[in-house]
Amino acid sequence: MSKQKDSPAENTIPAGYTLDYVSGNQVKETKKELVRQRIVRALIHEYGFSPEDMVNDFAIGGRKKVDVAIFHHGKDHTIENLGRAVLCRPEPNVGKHAARIRDFEQAADDLDDLESIMRDIEAIKYGLWTNGLEFFFLEKEQKRFETKCNPIGDWPMAEESVGTKEVISDAHTRVADQEMLKITFRRCHNYIHGNEGMPKDAAFWQFLYLIFCKMHDENLRAKQRQAWKCRFWAGPKEQFEIEGRKAIRKRIEELFAEVKKQFKNIFRGNEEISLSDRALAFIVSELAKYDFTRTDVDAKGVAYQELVGVNLRGDRGQYFTPRGVVKLVVEMLAPKENETLLDPACGTGGFLVATLGYMLKKFREEQETQPGNENTSEFLTVHERLKEYAATNTFGADFDQFLIRASQMNMVLAGDGRGHIYNINSLEFPLGHLDDLQIAKKEIPLGSVDIIATNPPFGSDIPITDKHILEQYELAHSWERDDEGGFRNTGRMQGSVSPEILFVERCIRWIKPGTGRLGIVLPDGLLGNPAAEYIRWWIMRETQVLASIDLPVEAFIAEANVNILTSLLFLRRKSDEEKKREALGGVEEYPVFMAVADKVGFDRRGNKLYKRTPDGEEIVEPRTSVERIRISGRFVERTLTRSEKIEDNDLPVIAEKYRAFLKEQNG
């Protein structure tokens, strides 16, 4: 039962309640309700249903209710017009472990209630049972003497369009909702790991092979202007038929052979899709419904990080940089279309993909279009521009081949922006022996890059002790105070140095003198410990400090499981002329932007945080989205306004304040 607002404040809701996305009313925030709210968002934004055609907790006789009832468009909300029914259950507690995904036979007992409702109500054609992790779609088949509820891979869109074995087109794919795409990726990985018994890393690569096939198919169709000529698809019932599963495998193996030829820099050529026919059909059915090319870069990045996160947790100092932090760094660095950007410790490519998202938003603003309501010509224009930018201006480097491939795949998923991801040791560069050393020396020599955005590995437990690396660095030597209050290099080499110290020097040497900009994540000790004072003095000598942002421990502990305080440091490399002038006349004072982030949108356990009143009620505000949806075979524009909770996150505010600071400084 919906609870109407008791509070006189129109823009708040009490603790323990959330907003129903269908009606806008306050409802109790139970585990089941959270599942329902995710589903109704997907039904509205992915499938194109109108909220006016939906009712929650619709009574169908006796005590029976349909959790989400969907009526024929524009019709009265009566049982005679009830076309689709959704039953929701609370999401099971599985933590971060892979949950085994059941098939229809194994879930038969849970589906009994839904099948009973579909048989009893003549008008219902489609049903869905879900607990947030499992999705069972049913289609009713009315025969002369019996009524059957048959499993199908997915529902048709709101306008009843669905792919067949003969025809499939862009009309039958949809832009993914961010939360649903995360769930889809997790379901696919869990199916491979839990149902096929594969180790997590093997499951990860099998899934990524299929992502590549999907992207290759979309890109090929776009280039050939043959939207109908799709090979990465599964008919509504194919995954449940032996011959259908074999047909899916044939199509996918043809695609994968092409992928390995096209991406020789990523694939060795001996990779195979080793999934069973059943698992392969399941994954293809899950992914085929989405248009990855049109899906938002951020949504794909979040889903991808969710997947990679299961396979990467802190080996050799490698940690995820939370997406909010990545986005802040990129926004404060504000890359231009003609500037090169490098991440010398790129990991899975988070900074590179965020840069693509930033540039895509910029290109759309220049074109005065919005995602979701741009026409085909506008869409192709900005994405071709983005591909060109990615191909010529984005660079990444890492010594871990696992991460190199993961980063390359992330870039392709983001928009076929392969960029240049090099297998080199950035601290050893321009020396070394790894695969891409020579091409990296040619493409990104020291002193040639416009911007670096990075979160290097740090920690005294992974020191650099290799002498031929240490001898490249001033900061690998011992320093002592001089008579003028500064420091001087004693010339004595230290036996070991934490990697973040060397990365600071390497990054500064890598960007262009005079104009090069650096945004780097550093442990607080480097910026505050008395023993590191010589490092801070060296940084001040070599660079102009643009900004310093203190981050709370929550920034890294939830996503990266790292309990450490960190800061963001933004620097501009001084030219040789500047340094000479300052050596003679001293350094003039200049303003530095400084901020402290107390909240980053989630707590230590990863639970989302929302802004509250002093009384503890959560604050909501209206938000409007504009989308293009298909109705009666043609695209129309739809404007939807819904009240939403406001994320309690200081990082977007800091980015906005920094832009204002720069505007004031530049007059």
C-alpha positions as CSV (number, residue, x, y, z in Angstrom):
1,M,0.0,0.0,0.0
2,S,1.4,3.4,-0.9
3,K,1.9,5.9,1.9
4,Q,1.0,9.5,1.0
5,K,3.2,12.2,2.3
6,D,2.5,13.3,5.9
7,S,5.2,15.9,6.1
8,P,4.4,19.5,5.1
9,A,7.7,19.6,3.2
10,E,7.0,18.6,-0.3
11,N,10.5,17.7,-1.2
12,T,11.4,15.2,1.5
13,I,10.7,11.6,2.4
14,P,11.1,9.9,5.8
15,A,13.7,7.3,6.6
16,G,12.7,3.8,5.5
17,Y,10.7,5.0,2.5
18,T,11.5,5.4,-1.2
19,L,9.6,6.9,-4.2
20,D,7.6,4.7,-6.4
21,Y,8.8,5.4,-10.0
22,V,5.3,4.6,-11.4
23,S,3.0,6.7,-9.2
24,G,5.4,9.1,-7.5
25,N,4.1,8.1,-4.1
26,Q,6.1,7.2,-1.0
27,V,6.4,3.4,-0.4
28,K,8.2,1.4,2.2
29,E,11.8,0.5,1.2
30,T,11.7,-3.2,1.5
31,K,14.0,-5.7,-0.3
32,K,11.2,-6.6,-2.6
33,E,10.4,-3.0,-3.3
34,L,13.9,-2.3,-4.3
35,V,13.7,-5.1,-6.9
36,R,10.3,-3.7,-8.2
37,Q,11.7,-0.2,-8.5
38,R,14.6,-1.4,-10.6
39,I,12.2,-3.3,-12.8
40,V,9.8,-0.5,-13.4
41,R,12.6,1.8,-14.4
42,A,13.8,-0.7,-17.0
43,L,10.2,-1.2,-18.2
44,I,9.8,2.5,-18.7
45,H,13.3,3.4,-20.1
46,E,14.4,0.2,-21.8
47,Y,11.1,-1.3,-23.1
48,G,9.3,2.0,-23.7
49,F,6.2,1.5,-21.5
50,S,4.4,4.6,-20.3
51,P,4.0,5.0,-16.5
52,E,0.4,5.9,-17.2
53,D,-0.2,2.3,-18.5
54,M,1.3,0.7,-15.3
55,V,-0.1,0.0,-11.8
56,N,1.7,-1.5,-8.9
57,D,-0.1,-4.0,-6.6
58,F,-3.0,-4.4,-8.9
59,A,-5.8,-6.6,-7.3
60,I,-7.0,-9.4,-9.6
61,G,-9.5,-11.1,-7.2
62,G,-9.4,-12.4,-3.7
63,R,-6.0,-11.7,-2.1
64,K,-4.1,-12.0,-5.4
65,K,-2.2,-9.1,-6.7
66,V,0.1,-8.4,-9.6
67,D,3.2,-6.6,-8.4
68,V,3.4,-4.6,-11.7
69,A,0.5,-4.6,-14.0
70,I,0.9,-3.3,-17.6
71,F,-2.2,-2.4,-19.5
72,H,-2.7,-1.9,-23.3
73,H,-1.6,1.6,-24.2
74,G,-4.2,4.3,-23.4
75,K,-6.8,1.8,-22.1
76,D,-8.6,1.7,-18.8
77,H,-6.9,-0.1,-16.0
78,T,-9.2,-3.1,-16.0
79,I,-8.5,-6.9,-16.0
80,E,-9.8,-7.0,-19.6
81,N,-7.0,-4.6,-20.7
82,L,-4.2,-6.3,-18.6
83,G,-1.6,-7.4,-21.2
84,R,1.5,-8.2,-19.1
85,A,2.1,-9.1,-15.4
86,V,5.2,-9.0,-13.3
87,L,5.8,-10.8,-10.0
88,C,8.7,-9.6,-7.9
89,R,10.5,-11.3,-5.0
90,P,13.2,-10.0,-2.6
91,E,16.8,-10.3,-4.0
92,P,18.6,-13.3,-2.4
93,N,21.7,-12.6,-0.3
94,V,24.7,-13.9,-2.2
95,G,27.2,-11.1,-1.5
96,K,29.9,-10.9,-4.1
97,H,29.9,-14.6,-4.7
98,A,28.7,-16.0,-8.0
99,A,25.1,-17.1,-7.7
100,R,24.0,-20.2,-9.7
101,I,21.4,-19.1,-12.3
102,R,18.4,-21.5,-12.5
103,D,16.7,-22.6,-15.7
104,F,12.9,-22.6,-16.1
105,E,12.6,-26.2,-14.9
106,Q,14.6,-25.6,-11.7
107,A,12.5,-22.5,-11.0
108,A,9.1,-24.2,-11.7
109,D,7.8,-24.0,-8.2
110,D,8.5,-20.2,-8.1
111,L,6.8,-19.7,-11.4
112,D,3.6,-21.5,-10.4
113,D,1.9,-18.3,-9.1
114,L,2.7,-16.4,-12.3
115,E,1.5,-19.2,-14.6
116,S,-1.7,-19.5,-12.6
117,I,-2.4,-15.7,-13.0
118,M,-1.7,-15.9,-16.7
119,R,-4.0,-18.8,-17.2
120,D,-6.8,-17.2,-15.1
121,I,-6.7,-13.9,-16.8
122,E,-7.5,-14.2,-20.5
123,A,-6.1,-10.8,-21.6
124,I,-2.6,-11.4,-20.2
125,K,-0.2,-12.5,-23.0
126,Y,3.2,-12.0,-21.3
127,G,4.6,-12.6,-17.7
128,L,7.8,-11.9,-15.9
129,W,9.0,-13.4,-12.6
130,T,12.1,-11.8,-11.0
131,N,14.1,-11.6,-7.8
132,G,16.5,-9.0,-9.2
133,L,19.1,-11.6,-10.2
134,E,16.9,-14.1,-12.1
135,F,14.5,-13.1,-14.9
136,F,12.0,-15.6,-16.2
137,F,9.9,-14.4,-19.2
138,L,6.8,-16.3,-20.2
139,E,4.5,-16.1,-23.2
140,K,1.0,-17.6,-23.1
141,E,0.0,-19.9,-25.9
142,Q,-3.8,-20.5,-26.1
143,K,-4.7,-23.9,-27.6
144,R,-8.1,-25.4,-28.1
145,F,-7.9,-27.7,-25.1
146,E,-5.1,-26.2,-23.0
147,T,-3.2,-23.1,-22.1
148,K,0.6,-23.2,-22.0
149,C,3.0,-20.7,-20.6
150,N,6.2,-21.0,-22.7
151,P,9.6,-19.7,-21.7
152,I,11.0,-16.9,-23.9
153,G,14.3,-15.1,-23.8
154,D,12.8,-11.7,-23.4
155,W,9.7,-9.6,-23.7
156,P,8.8,-7.7,-26.8
157,M,9.1,-3.9,-26.5
158,A,6.1,-1.9,-25.5
159,E,5.0,-1.7,-29.2
160,E,5.1,-5.5,-29.4
161,S,8.2,-5.6,-31.8
162,V,10.5,-8.6,-31.3
163,G,13.2,-10.2,-33.4
164,T,12.4,-13.4,-35.3
165,K,14.6,-16.1,-36.8
166,E,14.4,-14.4,-40.1
167,V,14.5,-10.7,-39.3
168,I,16.1,-8.6,-36.6
169,S,17.0,-4.9,-36.7
170,D,17.8,-2.0,-34.5
171,A,14.1,-1.7,-33.7
172,H,14.5,-4.8,-31.6
173,T,17.4,-3.7,-29.5
174,R,17.4,-1.0,-26.8
175,V,19.6,1.4,-25.0
176,A,20.5,-0.2,-21.6
177,D,19.6,1.2,-18.3
178,Q,22.8,1.5,-16.2
179,E,21.5,-0.6,-13.2
180,M,20.0,-3.3,-15.5
181,L,23.2,-3.5,-17.6
182,K,25.2,-4.1,-14.4
183,I,22.8,-6.9,-13.4
184,T,23.0,-8.4,-16.9
185,F,26.8,-8.4,-16.9
186,R,26.8,-10.0,-13.4
187,R,24.2,-12.6,-14.5
188,C,26.3,-13.6,-17.5
189,H,29.5,-13.9,-15.5
190,N,27.7,-15.8,-12.7
191,Y,26.2,-18.2,-15.3
192,I,29.6,-19.1,-16.7
193,H,31.3,-19.4,-13.3
194,G,28.4,-20.9,-11.4
195,N,26.7,-23.1,-14.0
196,E,29.7,-24.1,-16.1
197,G,32.1,-24.5,-13.2
198,M,34.7,-22.3,-14.8
199,P,37.2,-20.4,-12.6
200,K,36.4,-16.7,-12.3
201,D,39.2,-15.5,-14.6
202,A,38.3,-18.0,-17.3
203,A,34.7,-17.0,-17.0
204,F,35.8,-13.4,-17.3
205,W,37.6,-13.9,-20.6
206,Q,34.8,-16.1,-22.1
207,F,32.3,-13.3,-21.4
208,L,34.6,-10.7,-22.9
209,Y,35.1,-12.7,-26.0
210,L,31.3,-12.5,-26.5
211,I,31.3,-8.7,-25.7
212,F,33.8,-8.3,-28.5
213,C,31.6,-10.4,-30.9
214,K,28.7,-8.2,-30.0
215,M,30.6,-4.9,-30.6
216,H,32.1,-6.2,-33.8
217,D,28.6,-7.2,-35.1
218,E,27.2,-3.7,-34.3
219,N,30.1,-1.9,-35.9
220,L,30.1,-4.0,-39.0
221,R,26.4,-3.4,-39.5
222,A,26.8,0.4,-39.0
223,K,29.7,0.6,-41.5
224,Q,27.8,-1.4,-44.1
225,R,24.6,0.5,-43.4
226,Q,22.8,-2.9,-43.1
227,A,21.1,-2.7,-39.7
228,W,19.0,-5.8,-40.5
229,K,22.1,-8.0,-41.2
230,C,22.6,-9.1,-37.6
231,R,24.5,-12.2,-36.5
232,F,24.7,-11.6,-32.7
233,W,21.1,-12.4,-31.8
234,A,18.9,-15.1,-30.4
235,G,15.3,-15.7,-31.4
236,P,12.8,-15.6,-28.6
237,K,12.7,-19.4,-28.2
238,E,16.1,-20.4,-29.8
239,Q,17.9,-20.7,-26.5
240,F,15.4,-23.4,-25.4
241,E,15.8,-25.6,-28.5
242,I,18.7,-27.9,-29.3
243,E,18.8,-26.8,-32.9
244,G,18.4,-23.2,-32.0
245,R,21.4,-23.3,-29.6
246,K,23.5,-24.9,-32.4
247,A,22.4,-22.1,-34.8
248,I,23.5,-19.5,-32.2
249,R,26.9,-21.1,-31.8
250,K,27.4,-21.2,-35.6
251,R,26.7,-17.4,-35.9
252,I,28.9,-16.5,-32.9
253,E,31.9,-18.7,-33.9
254,E,31.9,-17.0,-37.3
255,L,31.9,-13.6,-35.6
256,F,34.7,-14.6,-33.2
257,A,36.9,-15.7,-36.1
258,E,36.5,-12.3,-37.6
259,V,37.2,-10.6,-34.2
260,K,40.5,-12.4,-33.8
261,K,41.6,-11.3,-37.2
262,Q,40.6,-7.7,-36.7
263,F,42.1,-7.3,-33.2
264,K,45.4,-9.1,-33.7
265,N,46.9,-6.7,-31.1
266,I,44.6,-8.1,-28.5
267,F,44.1,-11.8,-29.5
268,R,46.8,-14.3,-30.1
269,G,44.6,-16.3,-32.5
270,N,44.4,-19.5,-30.5
271,E,41.5,-18.4,-28.2
272,E,38.3,-20.4,-28.3
273,I,34.8,-20.1,-27.1
274,S,34.6,-23.1,-24.8
275,L,31.1,-22.5,-23.3
276,S,28.5,-25.2,-23.7
277,D,25.7,-24.6,-26.2
278,R,23.3,-23.9,-23.4
279,A,25.6,-21.3,-21.7
280,L,26.5,-19.6,-25.0
281,A,22.8,-19.3,-25.9
282,F,22.0,-17.8,-22.5
283,I,24.7,-15.2,-22.7
284,V,23.9,-14.2,-26.3
285,S,20.2,-13.9,-25.4
286,E,21.1,-11.6,-22.5
287,L,23.4,-9.4,-24.5
288,A,21.6,-9.3,-27.9
289,K,18.7,-7.3,-26.5
290,Y,20.9,-4.2,-26.1
291,D,22.3,-1.6,-28.5
292,F,25.8,-1.2,-27.0
293,T,26.8,1.5,-29.4
294,R,24.0,3.8,-28.3
295,T,24.2,2.9,-24.6
296,D,25.8,5.6,-22.5
297,V,29.6,5.4,-22.0
298,D,29.2,5.7,-18.3
299,A,26.6,2.9,-18.1
300,K,28.9,0.6,-20.0
301,G,31.9,1.6,-17.8
302,V,30.0,1.0,-14.6
303,A,28.9,-2.5,-15.8
304,Y,32.4,-3.4,-17.0
305,Q,34.0,-2.3,-13.7
306,E,31.4,-4.4,-11.9
307,L,32.6,-7.4,-13.9
308,V,36.4,-6.7,-13.7
309,G,36.1,-6.0,-10.0
310,V,35.5,-9.7,-9.3
311,N,38.8,-10.5,-11.0
312,L,41.0,-7.7,-9.7
313,R,41.4,-6.9,-6.0
314,G,44.7,-5.3,-5.0
315,D,47.4,-7.5,-6.6
316,R,50.7,-5.7,-6.7
317,G,49.2,-2.4,-5.5
318,Q,46.6,-2.4,-8.3
319,Y,43.2,-1.0,-7.2
320,F,40.2,0.4,-8.9
321,T,39.9,4.2,-8.9
322,P,36.2,4.9,-7.9
323,R,34.3,6.2,-10.9
324,G,33.4,9.5,-9.1
325,V,37.0,10.2,-8.4
326,V,38.0,9.3,-12.0
327,K,35.2,11.7,-13.3
328,L,36.4,14.5,-11.1
329,V,40.0,14.2,-12.2
330,V,39.0,14.3,-15.9
331,E,36.6,17.2,-15.4
332,M,39.2,19.2,-13.6
333,L,41.9,18.5,-16.2
334,A,39.3,19.4,-18.9
335,P,41.1,17.8,-21.9
336,K,40.7,19.5,-25.3
337,E,40.1,17.7,-28.6
338,N,43.6,18.5,-29.9
339,E,45.4,17.4,-26.6
340,T,47.0,14.0,-26.0
341,L,46.1,12.2,-22.7
342,L,48.1,9.4,-21.1
343,D,47.5,7.1,-18.1
344,P,50.9,5.4,-17.4
345,A,49.3,3.0,-14.9
346,C,46.1,2.5,-16.8
347,G,44.8,-0.7,-15.2
348,T,41.5,-1.4,-16.8
349,G,41.3,1.9,-18.6
350,G,39.0,3.9,-16.2
351,F,40.6,7.3,-16.9
352,L,40.7,6.7,-20.6
353,V,37.1,5.7,-20.8
354,A,36.0,8.6,-18.6
355,T,37.9,10.9,-21.0
356,L,35.9,9.4,-23.9
357,G,32.7,10.1,-21.9
358,Y,33.8,13.6,-21.2
359,M,34.6,14.3,-24.9
360,L,31.4,12.7,-26.1
361,K,29.4,15.0,-23.8
362,K,31.4,18.0,-25.1
363,F,30.8,17.0,-28.7
364,R,27.1,16.7,-28.1
365,E,26.9,20.1,-26.4
366,E,28.6,21.6,-29.5
367,Q,26.1,19.9,-31.7
368,E,23.2,20.8,-29.3
369,T,22.0,17.2,-29.0
370,Q,21.2,15.0,-26.0
371,P,21.7,11.2,-25.6
372,G,18.5,9.4,-26.2
373,N,16.8,11.9,-28.6
374,E,19.5,12.4,-31.3
375,N,18.7,11.2,-34.8
376,T,20.9,8.8,-36.7
377,S,22.9,11.4,-38.5
378,E,23.7,13.3,-35.3
379,F,24.6,10.1,-33.5
380,L,27.0,9.0,-36.3
381,T,28.6,12.5,-36.5
382,V,29.6,12.7,-32.8
383,H,30.6,9.0,-32.6
384,E,32.9,9.2,-35.6
385,R,34.5,12.3,-34.1
386,L,34.9,10.3,-30.8
387,K,36.5,7.4,-32.6
388,E,39.0,9.8,-34.3
389,Y,39.8,11.4,-30.9
390,A,40.3,8.0,-29.3
391,A,42.5,6.7,-32.1
392,T,44.8,9.7,-32.2
393,N,44.8,11.3,-28.7
394,T,44.4,8.6,-26.0
395,F,47.2,6.5,-24.6
396,G,47.6,4.0,-21.8
397,A,50.4,1.9,-20.4
398,D,50.7,-1.0,-18.0
399,F,53.2,-3.8,-17.4
400,D,50.5,-6.3,-16.6
401,Q,49.2,-8.1,-19.8
402,F,46.0,-9.1,-18.1
403,L,45.2,-5.4,-17.5
404,I,46.4,-4.4,-21.0
405,R,43.8,-6.7,-22.5
406,A,41.1,-5.6,-20.0
407,S,41.8,-2.0,-20.8
408,Q,41.7,-2.5,-24.6
409,M,38.4,-4.3,-24.3
410,N,37.0,-1.5,-22.1
411,M,38.0,1.0,-24.7
412,V,36.3,-1.0,-27.5
413,L,33.2,-1.4,-25.4
414,A,33.1,2.4,-24.7
415,G,32.8,3.2,-28.4
416,D,35.3,1.3,-30.6
417,G,37.9,3.7,-29.2
418,R,40.8,1.4,-29.2
419,G,43.3,4.1,-28.4
420,H,46.9,3.1,-27.9
421,I,47.4,0.7,-24.9
422,Y,51.1,-0.2,-24.5
423,N,52.6,-3.1,-22.6
424,I,55.5,-1.3,-21.0
425,N,56.9,-0.6,-17.5
426,S,56.3,3.1,-17.1
427,L,58.9,3.5,-14.4
428,E,61.6,1.8,-16.5
429,F,60.6,3.7,-19.7
430,P,62.3,4.7,-22.0
431,L,64.4,1.6,-21.0
432,G,63.0,-1.9,-20.7
433,H,62.2,-5.0,-22.7
434,L,58.4,-5.4,-22.9
435,D,56.5,-5.8,-26.1
436,D,55.5,-2.3,-26.9
437,L,58.6,-0.4,-25.8
438,Q,59.7,0.8,-29.3
439,I,56.4,2.1,-30.5
440,A,55.8,3.8,-27.1
441,K,59.2,5.6,-27.5
442,K,58.0,6.8,-30.8
443,E,54.5,7.8,-30.0
444,I,54.8,9.1,-26.4
445,P,58.4,10.1,-25.6
446,L,59.1,11.8,-22.4
447,G,58.1,15.5,-22.5
448,S,55.6,15.0,-25.3
449,V,52.2,14.5,-23.6
450,D,49.6,17.2,-22.9
451,I,47.8,15.6,-20.0
452,I,48.3,12.7,-17.6
453,A,45.5,11.3,-15.5
454,T,46.5,8.4,-13.3
455,N,46.2,6.5,-10.0
456,P,49.6,4.7,-9.7
457,P,50.3,1.7,-7.5
458,F,51.5,2.8,-4.1
459,G,52.7,1.3,-0.9
460,S,55.9,0.5,1.0
461,D,55.1,-3.2,0.6
462,I,55.8,-3.1,-3.1
463,P,59.1,-1.0,-3.2
464,I,61.2,-0.5,-6.3
465,T,64.7,-1.8,-5.8
466,D,66.0,-2.3,-9.3
467,K,69.1,-0.1,-9.5
468,H,68.9,0.6,-13.3
469,I,65.3,2.0,-12.7
470,L,66.2,4.0,-9.6
471,E,69.2,5.7,-11.2
472,Q,66.8,7.5,-13.6
473,Y,65.2,9.4,-10.8
474,E,66.3,12.4,-8.7
475,L,63.7,11.4,-6.1
476,A,65.4,7.9,-5.8
477,H,68.4,9.7,-4.2
478,S,68.8,10.9,-0.6
479,W,68.2,14.6,-0.1
480,E,69.4,17.0,2.7
481,R,68.6,20.5,3.7
482,D,70.7,23.3,2.2
483,D,71.6,26.7,3.8
484,E,68.8,28.5,2.0
485,G,66.0,26.4,3.5
486,G,65.6,24.2,0.5
487,F,67.0,20.7,-0.3
488,R,69.9,19.4,-2.3
489,N,70.5,16.0,-3.9
490,T,73.3,14.2,-2.1
491,G,74.0,11.9,-5.0
492,R,73.5,8.8,-2.8
493,M,71.1,6.3,-4.2
494,Q,68.4,4.9,-1.9
495,G,68.1,1.1,-1.7
496,S,64.4,1.1,-2.3
497,V,61.7,3.6,-3.0
498,S,57.9,3.4,-3.0
499,P,56.5,3.4,-6.5
500,E,54.2,6.4,-6.1
501,I,57.3,8.6,-5.4
502,L,58.8,7.6,-8.7
503,F,55.5,7.9,-10.5
504,V,55.3,11.5,-9.5
505,E,58.6,12.3,-11.1
506,R,58.0,10.2,-14.1
507,C,54.6,11.8,-14.8
508,I,56.0,15.3,-14.5
509,R,58.9,14.4,-16.9
510,W,56.3,12.9,-19.3
511,I,54.2,16.0,-19.8
512,K,55.2,19.0,-21.9
513,P,57.3,21.7,-20.2
514,G,55.3,24.9,-19.7
515,T,51.8,23.6,-20.6
516,G,51.6,19.9,-19.6
517,R,49.0,19.1,-16.8
518,L,48.9,16.2,-14.4
519,G,46.1,14.9,-12.2
520,I,47.3,12.1,-9.9
521,V,45.9,10.1,-6.9
522,L,48.4,10.0,-4.0
523,P,48.5,8.6,-0.5
524,D,48.2,11.4,2.1
525,G,51.5,10.5,3.6
526,L,53.3,11.9,0.6
527,L,51.7,15.3,1.0
528,G,51.9,15.5,4.8
529,N,54.6,13.3,6.4
530,P,57.7,15.3,7.6
531,A,60.0,12.7,6.1
532,A,58.5,13.4,2.6
533,E,59.2,17.2,2.8
534,Y,62.0,17.0,0.2
535,I,59.5,15.4,-2.2
536,R,57.0,18.3,-1.8
537,W,59.9,20.8,-2.2
538,W,60.9,19.1,-5.5
539,I,57.3,19.1,-6.8
540,M,57.1,22.9,-6.0
541,R,60.3,23.5,-7.8
542,E,59.3,21.6,-10.9
543,T,55.6,22.5,-11.2
544,Q,52.8,24.9,-10.4
545,V,50.3,23.4,-8.0
546,L,46.9,23.9,-9.6
547,A,44.7,22.2,-7.0
548,S,44.7,19.7,-4.1
549,I,41.6,17.7,-3.1
550,D,41.4,15.7,0.1
551,L,39.3,12.5,-0.2
552,P,37.6,10.6,2.6
553,V,38.5,7.0,3.4
554,E,35.2,5.9,1.9
555,A,36.4,6.9,-1.5
556,F,38.5,3.8,-1.9
557,I,37.3,1.4,0.8
558,A,34.0,0.4,-0.7
559,E,35.1,-0.2,-4.3
560,A,38.8,-1.0,-4.0
561,N,38.8,-2.4,-0.4
562,V,41.7,-0.1,0.4
563,N,41.6,1.5,3.9
564,I,43.8,4.5,3.2
565,L,43.4,8.3,3.0
566,T,44.2,9.7,-0.4
567,S,44.4,13.1,-2.1
568,L,44.2,14.4,-5.7
569,L,47.0,16.6,-6.8
570,F,46.8,18.7,-10.0
571,L,50.0,20.2,-11.4
572,R,51.3,22.1,-14.4
573,R,54.9,21.5,-15.4
574,K,57.1,24.6,-15.4
575,S,59.2,25.5,-18.4
576,D,63.0,25.6,-18.1
577,E,62.7,29.4,-18.4
578,E,60.3,29.6,-15.5
579,K,62.6,27.5,-13.3
580,K,65.7,29.6,-14.2
581,R,63.8,32.8,-13.5
582,E,62.6,31.5,-10.1
583,A,66.0,30.2,-9.2
584,L,67.3,33.8,-9.5
585,G,64.3,35.8,-8.2
586,G,62.3,33.4,-6.0
587,V,58.9,31.9,-6.5
588,E,56.0,34.4,-6.7
589,E,52.9,33.5,-4.7
590,Y,49.9,32.3,-6.7
591,P,46.4,31.0,-5.8
592,V,45.9,27.3,-5.4
593,F,42.4,25.7,-5.4
594,M,41.9,23.5,-2.3
595,A,38.9,21.4,-1.2
596,V,38.0,18.7,1.2
597,A,35.5,16.0,0.1
598,D,33.5,14.7,3.1
599,K,31.0,12.6,1.1
600,V,31.4,10.6,-2.1
601,G,27.9,9.2,-2.5
602,F,28.3,6.0,-0.5
603,D,29.4,4.8,2.9
604,R,32.2,2.3,3.8
605,R,30.0,-0.7,2.9
606,G,29.1,0.8,-0.5
607,N,25.6,1.7,0.5
608,K,24.3,4.8,-1.4
609,L,24.0,8.0,0.6
610,Y,21.4,10.7,-0.1
611,K,21.1,14.2,1.1
612,R,19.0,14.6,4.2
613,T,17.3,17.4,6.1
614,P,18.5,18.1,9.7
615,D,15.5,15.9,10.8
616,G,17.0,13.0,8.9
617,E,14.5,12.9,6.0
618,E,15.8,12.4,2.5
619,I,15.6,15.2,0.1
620,V,14.1,14.7,-3.4
621,E,13.9,16.9,-6.5
622,P,12.2,16.7,-9.9
623,R,14.3,15.5,-12.8
624,T,13.3,15.5,-16.5
625,S,14.5,13.1,-19.1
626,V,13.8,13.2,-22.9
627,E,13.8,10.0,-24.8
628,R,13.1,8.7,-28.3
629,I,10.8,5.6,-28.1
630,R,9.0,3.6,-30.8
631,I,5.2,3.8,-31.0
632,S,3.3,2.2,-33.8
633,G,6.5,1.6,-35.8
634,R,8.0,5.1,-35.6
635,F,10.2,7.0,-33.2
636,V,8.6,9.8,-31.1
637,E,10.0,12.0,-28.4
638,R,8.9,11.5,-24.9
639,T,9.5,13.8,-21.9
640,L,9.3,12.2,-18.5
641,T,9.6,14.0,-15.1
642,R,10.0,12.1,-11.9
643,S,11.1,13.0,-8.4
644,E,14.5,11.5,-7.4
645,K,16.6,11.4,-4.3
646,I,19.7,13.6,-4.4
647,E,23.0,11.7,-4.1
648,D,25.1,13.1,-1.2
649,N,28.3,13.5,-3.1
650,D,30.8,16.5,-2.8
651,L,32.8,15.6,-5.9
652,P,30.5,17.1,-8.6
653,V,30.3,20.3,-6.4
654,I,34.1,20.4,-6.2
655,A,34.3,20.2,-10.0
656,E,31.8,23.0,-10.4
657,K,33.7,25.2,-7.8
658,Y,37.0,24.6,-9.6
659,R,35.5,25.7,-12.9
660,A,34.3,28.9,-11.2
661,F,37.8,29.3,-9.6
662,L,39.5,29.1,-13.0
663,K,37.0,31.5,-14.5
664,E,37.7,34.1,-11.8
665,Q,41.5,33.6,-12.2
666,N,41.4,34.0,-15.9
667,G,39.2,37.1,-15.7
